[in-house]
């Protein structure tokens, strides 16, 4: 009996086929697409492997396997195949994240072996904006942070990560060196924006993954003692303006469905829900 499907690591020569799969959902797959474009599918530069699921010899679905496990364009059969490949070795990822349907299916296969997770976020609205919102004045004090301002940005970044994920990035096995490198990379790319008052950051946000079609906002944070004063709305308006003019025509983000204040802020800024993601945190 002939095998009609198989799973293997994709090769750099398949870049066009990989992008064709990812471009079926250019917003939802922005993170993975950005990694692919930056690395050319080189596993070292990409920080992980890209698994491909081939049906009748044709690449039909993908799964990025690095610090995160991220399915893309995966139906039931592909998800099952990716789960089988993931279970060949010990778990190396710190989270599973992706479109809610495939991610939920993937987790249902992996949970008996990898569970329980530290936290399960079943539904995270994926929101997009394509224009500046009327009636909201961008904060003129929110500016692009410089590479030499790592000492200013790092405390706010650690506070944001700890609040969002539930653990400090400095508690990692490497003492937070990988996280510090990511912050430095964001600063170096000119995609970190913040409002600085005195000697501290009171608001920050970053333009993360960037592709020709979409970019993704991340790392949004306001100092706890400055919340409820409109700082995030005006600050994000500034970052949104930069994203639309410098990065991509569609700006996306995802948010926890229980974060009512954040959802209200994004809606005021003109973001609308276009999908849903799911995250499994270990």
C-alpha positions as CSV (number, residue, x, y, z in Angstrom):
1,X,0.0,0.0,0.0
2,X,1.4,3.4,-1.0
3,X,1.9,6.0,1.6
4,X,-0.1,9.1,0.6
5,X,1.2,11.4,3.3
6,X,4.5,12.0,5.2
7,X,6.1,14.5,7.5
8,X,9.6,15.8,7.4
9,X,11.7,18.9,7.9
10,X,11.3,21.2,4.9
11,X,14.4,22.3,3.0
12,X,15.5,25.9,2.0
13,X,14.8,25.1,-1.6
14,X,11.1,24.8,-0.7
15,X,10.8,28.4,0.4
16,X,8.2,29.2,-2.3
17,X,6.0,26.3,-1.3
18,X,6.3,27.2,2.4
19,X,5.2,30.8,1.8
20,X,2.3,29.6,-0.3
21,X,1.0,27.6,2.6
22,X,1.5,30.5,5.1
23,X,-0.1,33.0,2.8
24,X,-3.4,31.2,3.0
25,X,-3.7,33.1,6.3
26,X,-1.2,36.0,6.2
27,X,-2.4,37.6,9.4
28,X,-2.7,34.5,11.6
29,X,0.6,33.2,10.3
30,X,2.5,36.5,10.6
31,X,4.9,35.2,13.3
32,X,5.9,32.1,11.4
33,X,6.1,33.9,8.1
34,X,8.4,36.5,9.5
35,X,10.7,33.8,10.9
36,X,10.8,32.1,7.5
37,X,11.5,35.3,5.6
38,X,14.3,36.3,8.0
39,X,16.0,32.9,8.0
40,X,15.4,31.5,4.5
41,X,14.4,28.3,6.4
42,X,17.9,27.9,7.8
43,X,17.3,26.1,11.1
44,X,20.0,27.9,13.0
45,X,18.8,31.4,12.0
46,X,15.2,30.4,12.4
47,X,15.7,29.1,15.9
48,X,14.0,25.8,15.2
49,X,12.8,23.4,12.6
50,X,9.9,23.8,10.1
51,X,8.0,20.6,9.8
52,X,6.1,20.0,6.6
53,X,3.2,17.6,6.1
54,X,3.0,16.3,2.5
55,X,-0.1,14.9,1.0
56,X,0.4,13.0,-2.3
57,X,3.8,14.5,-2.5
58,X,2.6,18.1,-2.1
59,X,3.4,20.4,0.9
60,X,0.0,21.0,2.5
61,X,0.6,22.1,6.1
62,X,3.4,23.3,8.4
63,X,4.4,23.3,12.0
64,X,7.2,25.5,13.4
65,X,9.1,23.7,16.2
66,X,11.3,26.0,18.2
67,X,10.8,27.8,21.5
68,X,7.1,27.6,20.5
69,X,5.2,24.9,18.7
70,X,3.1,26.6,16.0
71,X,0.8,24.8,13.5
72,X,0.0,26.5,10.3
73,X,-2.6,25.5,7.7
74,X,-3.0,22.2,9.5
75,X,-6.1,20.0,9.2
76,X,-6.9,17.0,11.3
77,X,-4.5,14.6,9.6
78,X,-1.6,17.0,9.5
79,X,-2.2,17.8,13.2
80,X,-2.1,14.2,14.1
81,X,1.2,13.7,12.1
82,X,2.8,16.8,13.8
83,X,1.8,15.4,17.2
84,X,3.4,12.1,16.4
85,X,6.6,13.9,15.4
86,X,6.6,16.0,18.5
87,X,6.3,12.9,20.7
88,X,9.5,11.3,19.2
89,X,11.6,13.3,21.6
90,X,11.2,15.1,24.9
91,X,9.3,18.4,25.0
92,X,11.6,21.3,24.1
93,X,9.1,24.1,23.5
94,X,7.9,26.4,26.3
95,X,4.5,26.9,24.7
96,X,2.1,25.8,21.9
97,X,0.4,28.7,20.2
98,X,-1.6,29.1,17.0
99,X,-5.0,29.2,15.4
100,X,-7.5,28.0,18.0
101,X,-8.9,25.0,16.1
102,X,-5.6,23.3,15.1
103,X,-3.9,24.2,18.3
104,X,-6.7,22.7,20.3
105,X,-6.6,19.5,18.2
106,X,-2.8,19.3,18.6
107,X,-3.0,19.7,22.3
108,X,-5.6,16.9,22.6
109,X,-3.0,14.6,21.1
110,X,-0.1,15.8,23.2
111,X,-1.8,16.4,26.6
112,X,-1.7,12.7,27.7
113,X,2.1,12.9,27.4
114,X,3.0,16.5,28.0
115,X,0.2,17.6,30.4
116,X,-0.7,19.2,32.6
117,X,0.2,22.7,31.3
118,X,1.1,25.6,33.6
119,X,-1.7,27.6,32.0
120,X,-4.2,27.0,29.2
121,X,-5.6,30.0,27.3
122,X,-8.3,28.5,25.2
123,X,-9.4,31.6,23.3
124,X,-7.3,34.7,22.5
125,X,-9.0,37.1,20.0
126,X,-6.9,38.0,17.0
127,X,-7.5,41.6,16.1
128,X,-6.5,43.8,13.2
129,X,-6.5,47.4,12.1
130,X,-5.7,49.0,8.7
131,X,-6.1,52.7,9.5
132,X,-5.6,55.3,12.2
133,X,-8.6,55.8,14.4
134,X,-10.4,59.1,14.2
135,X,-10.6,61.2,17.3
136,X,-7.6,59.8,19.1
137,X,-4.4,61.9,19.3
138,X,-1.2,59.9,19.3
139,X,1.1,60.5,22.3
140,X,3.9,62.8,21.2
141,X,6.1,61.6,24.1
142,X,6.1,58.0,22.8
143,X,9.3,57.6,20.8
144,X,11.5,55.0,19.2
145,X,13.9,53.6,21.8
146,X,17.6,53.5,21.0
147,X,20.0,50.6,21.2
148,X,21.9,52.2,24.0
149,X,18.8,52.4,26.1
150,X,18.7,48.8,27.1
151,X,18.9,49.7,30.8
152,X,15.8,51.7,30.5
153,X,13.7,49.2,28.5
154,X,14.7,46.0,30.3
155,X,12.9,46.5,33.6
156,X,9.6,47.3,31.8
157,X,10.1,44.3,29.5
158,X,10.7,42.0,32.4
159,X,7.6,43.4,34.2
160,X,5.5,42.9,31.1
161,X,6.6,39.4,30.5
162,X,6.2,38.4,34.1
163,X,2.7,39.8,34.3
164,X,1.6,38.3,31.0
165,X,3.2,34.8,31.2
166,X,3.2,34.4,35.0
167,X,7.0,33.8,35.5
168,X,10.0,36.0,35.1
169,X,12.1,35.6,32.0
170,X,15.1,35.9,34.2
171,X,14.2,32.6,35.9
172,X,15.1,30.7,32.8
173,X,17.9,28.1,32.8
174,X,20.2,30.6,31.1
175,X,19.5,33.3,33.6
176,X,17.5,35.3,31.1
177,X,20.3,35.7,28.5
178,X,18.0,34.6,25.7
179,X,15.3,37.0,26.7
180,X,17.8,39.9,27.0
181,X,19.1,39.1,23.5
182,X,15.5,39.3,22.2
183,X,15.0,42.7,23.8
184,X,18.3,43.9,22.4
185,X,17.3,42.6,18.9
186,X,14.0,44.5,19.1
187,X,15.9,47.7,20.1
188,X,18.4,47.2,17.4
189,X,15.7,46.9,14.7
190,X,14.1,50.2,15.8
191,X,10.8,48.5,16.6
192,X,10.5,49.2,20.4
193,X,8.6,52.4,21.3
194,X,8.1,53.8,24.8
195,X,7.2,56.8,26.9
196,X,9.9,57.6,29.3
197,X,9.3,59.7,32.4
198,X,12.3,60.6,34.5
199,X,14.4,57.5,34.6
200,X,11.7,54.9,33.9
201,X,9.5,53.6,31.1
202,X,5.8,54.1,31.9
203,X,4.4,52.7,28.6
204,X,5.9,50.5,25.9
205,X,4.9,48.5,22.9
206,X,6.8,46.8,20.1
207,X,6.3,46.0,16.4
208,X,7.1,42.3,16.4
209,X,6.8,40.0,13.4
210,X,6.8,41.9,10.1
211,X,5.9,40.5,6.7
212,X,4.9,42.3,3.5
213,X,1.3,41.9,4.3
214,X,1.0,42.2,8.1
215,X,2.8,43.0,11.3
216,X,2.1,42.1,14.9
217,X,2.1,44.4,17.9
218,X,3.5,42.8,21.1
219,X,4.9,43.6,24.5
220,X,2.2,46.2,25.3
221,X,2.6,47.4,28.9
222,X,1.7,50.3,31.1
223,X,3.2,50.9,34.5
224,X,0.6,49.8,37.1
225,X,0.6,53.2,38.8
226,X,-0.2,54.9,35.5
227,X,-3.1,52.7,34.3
228,X,-6.6,54.1,33.7
229,X,-5.4,57.5,32.5
230,X,-5.5,56.9,28.7
231,X,-1.7,56.4,28.4
232,X,-2.1,53.1,26.6
233,X,-4.7,54.4,24.1
234,X,-2.6,57.4,23.1
235,X,0.6,55.5,23.2
236,X,-0.7,52.7,21.0
237,X,-2.0,55.2,18.5
238,X,1.6,56.4,18.1
239,X,2.9,52.9,17.6
240,X,0.0,52.1,15.3
241,X,0.9,55.0,13.1
242,X,4.5,53.9,12.9
243,X,3.4,50.3,12.1
244,X,1.1,51.3,9.3
245,X,3.6,53.7,7.7
246,X,6.8,51.7,8.2
247,X,5.9,48.1,8.5
248,X,2.8,46.7,6.8
249,X,-0.7,47.6,5.7
250,X,-2.4,45.4,8.3
251,X,-1.5,45.6,12.0
252,X,-2.5,42.7,14.2
253,X,-2.3,41.6,17.8
254,X,-3.8,39.0,20.0
255,X,-5.1,39.4,23.5
256,X,-6.5,37.2,26.3
257,X,-10.3,37.1,26.1
258,X,-10.5,37.9,29.9
259,X,-8.5,41.1,29.6
260,X,-11.5,43.4,29.4
261,X,-9.5,46.7,29.7
262,X,-7.2,45.8,26.9
263,X,-10.0,44.7,24.6
264,X,-11.8,48.0,25.2
265,X,-8.6,49.9,24.4
266,X,-7.9,48.0,21.2
267,X,-11.5,48.5,20.0
268,X,-11.2,52.3,20.6
269,X,-8.2,52.2,18.4
270,X,-10.2,50.6,15.6
271,X,-9.0,47.0,16.0
272,X,-11.6,44.4,15.0
273,X,-11.7,40.7,15.8
274,X,-10.8,38.6,12.8
275,X,-9.9,35.3,14.3
276,X,-8.8,33.5,17.5
277,X,-5.6,31.9,18.8
278,X,-5.0,29.5,21.6
279,X,-2.0,29.1,23.8
280,X,-0.7,26.3,26.0
281,X,2.0,27.5,28.4
282,X,4.4,25.1,30.2
